[in-house]
Every structure is written in C-alpha cells, then in structure tokens.
Amino acid sequence: MRRNEGKLIVVGNRKGGVGKTTCTVALAHTFHQQLGMSVCVVDTDPQASASIALLGDIDPENPLRLLSGAPLLERSLSNYQFHGAHRPALNLFTVGNVKPFDANVEIPFALVPTSPDYWRKERELLGSRAEYGPRQQWENRFERMLRTLRETFDVVMVDTPPGVSVLTASTLEGADLFLVPCRPDRISVLGLTVLSAEIQEVMDVETMRRRARMVWTMTASDGVSEHQVKALGMPLPFASIPQPGSNAKEPGEPDVRYASIPQSDSIRDAILRIAGPPDTHRPGNRRQTWAARYRGAPGVTLLESARAVAGAVGLIETHE
C-alpha cells in the first residue's frame, strides 16, 4: 500500500513501565500482519528491548550477543556515508525480514536496532554545546535516516526511552503522531503533566494538541472506555484515540472505547517465547510471533486499536 511518504509515529512517555515497547511492537506487528503495511521500527531506547525482541534467535544466557554484528543505531549515525545529499543505502542501518515477522515476506518489515551502549553516546551528545558540533551532526543524520525510511515504508515507528532524549526531541517536530502510552491509573496520568511541559519546549501548544495522542496500555481485554477515563477524575493533556465506530453518545448506547493495548505477558517472557525453540505442540512446529499471545477479546481490541491509530495519521479511512 505504498504511498508518497510514509507516516512517522513516535512512541514515548517520561514515565517508565507504561508499556512503550510492547505498544510499539504490538502495533507494528498488527500494521504489518493484519493491515498489510510495510513497517520499520527504529529503536532509540538504550535498553534495546525492541531490538532484542525483534531480532529473535536469542541466547537466554547472553541475549546481547545477537547485537554484535547488527548495524546499530549508534554506529550508523557515526557513519560518514550519512554526510552529503545522497540517499544512504538501507542496508547501512536496517535489518530486513525481521524473523518473528517472516509470515508475510511479500511486505517489508525492518528494524533499526540499538544496544545498551547507546546511552554513552547520548551522554556525549548532551555535553556538546557547539552550534555545529557532534550533537547537530547526529540530529541531522538521524533526520536523513528517517526521511529515507519514510520514502521506503508505509509506517516508521520510533521506540523511545523514558523522558525526552536527544533523538526524541529532534524527531518530534517532524512526527505525524506522538503516541503516548499510559496505564489507566492516577499515578501514570499524573506524570503526563511533566511530559506535556517537556514537549512544549519542542513544539507549541496547538501543534502538540494536533499531533499528540494517548493509547491506553496494560488494560483489560476489552480495553478502556470513556467512562473509565472520566472516573480517574484527572485532567488529561493529550486526547485519547476513539476506536472506529465507537462514538455513540445517545443514552443507553455503548460507551466510547479508546485505542488500548491489553495486558499481556512481561517483555522478558514475550522475548523468550519468540526466541525459544519451536513449539512441538503447535501445528507446523512454528515459533510464535510477538503478538501471537493476543487472542480472543484482547486480539480484537488490539486490531481495532491499530486501525484507530492508523486512521489518526491517515493511513486508512475509519468510519466513526
């Protein structure tokens, strides 16, 4: 479904433990496998959870070993070939045909991986004050990388670390959607005020209101309703995304439901389930994909939520 330019979705929150990586990977998988979109995930989190999960074939005793030969983000952005006006080759910085997603080989799915050593480079960049110093070069190269990816894929999803990092800040201005994962509890919602203030240092309030949207995470199998959100009794700096066809307002009609990522296994368990040996009890002796654990009601919620997010950036038409 290639179009003129792919959509850039940045997934972030200042608070940790709200399911950013699970949200990124589950939505990316659904975009690819069920909505037929070409996808690239860009991992800018030094925890490298998305990279480790998506690369697969993990040695549980040394899960970082598989990153040793990958075109890591920190290496790619130090590459001189990102200078100049020419378009950098995709194989310089992406891993294609990500293994857990090889069921649909006709539609590309790629990863720009990172590693736990990335935090050292971030610290170095934060200490750079020169107007045209290493930080500016790094940001310019990252913007060129994203531009190249948007020319290639329908969707580019950037998984970010907690807070607003160097690359998060430089990415937000060009993002089509800043997706804020949040758990439906008062502690998680309270932290959104700080995140909103940080974002306003990068973009004005009106732009933030247009581009920033919430997706609820770690929810019940049927997601989150408008009634549940109002019951939190707290103001929200970002709007939620209604699921398609979920805007009933008449008395007695079903409540509005919002884009949600249902509660699932922990990231560690999910990684091991993807990377472990084939399940001899499953037909075809095939490995699970990341989102294979979403079945029944959670699977329906995830699919409808992916459609809602895709509709929010104009990837598909949704009917309210």
Buried (B, 14 or more C-beta within 10 A) or exposed (E): EEEEEBBBBBBBBBBEEBBBBBBBBBBBBBBBBBBEBBBBBBBBBBBBBBBBBBBBEBEEEEBBEBBEEBBBBBBBBBBEEBEEEEEBEBEBBBBEEBBBBEEEEEBBBBBBBBBBBBBEBBEEBEEBEEEEEBBBBBBBBBBBBBBBBBBBBBBBBBBBBBBBBBBBBBBBEEBBBBBBBBBBEEEBBEBBBBBBEBBEEBBEEEBBEEBBBBBBBBBBBBBBBBEBBEEBEEEBBBBBBBBBBBEBEEEEEEBBBBBBBBBBEEBEEBBBBBBBEEEEEEEEEEBBBBBBBBEEEBBBBBBBBBBBBBBBBEBBEBEE
